[in-house]
């Protein structure tokens, strides 16, 4: 019961952050990205406090016995952390860095930690979000962002191809990545057909 209460509080914070970050998809949201990231970082302060409280509700060595309770919300928090880091620096956040943002351990031996599969699930959710961002960037007149997103997602896809995914739900989520790659490729292709990718790369390669 107590674990459920803590998880509900975490879910509420995650919802607030998601609502905040969804604002980047609106036309004017692109100018506001640094401000939205800063606000999201403040929310992570609340998340750390809530996770700290959750840790006290069960014996440290029984993490996997109760893991199902917070697995989903933890994956969502990984996604939110990964999205913020991507918006700030266009890089992929490491598992260690996410654990630090959430104020939990990266190492299984040290108690309440970020499970590797939860990290990977969160990263796959990021891919879907970036596919959506690529489409909305074009609408907002930002033609270079989809090209950068395309490079990033292709690197991510290459990384996942190296993994031997045994977890069924993770495997299903990975199948979704192929669609995200395709969706972004279509956006980039559309830009090149319309000659807008030359504009995005500074007009190189003849007249527009």
Secondary structure, DSSP 8 states (H G I E B T S, - for coil): -HHHHHHHHHHHHHHHHHHHHHGGGSGGGGTTHHHHHHHHHHHHHHHHHHHHHHHTTS-GGGHHHHHHHHHHHHHHHHHHHHHHHHHHHSS---HHHHHHHHTSBSSGGGSSB--HHHHHHHHHHHHHHHHHHHHHHHHTT-TTHHHHHHHHHHHHHHHHHTS----HHHHHHHHHHHHHHHHHHHHHHHHHHTTHHHHHTTS-SS--
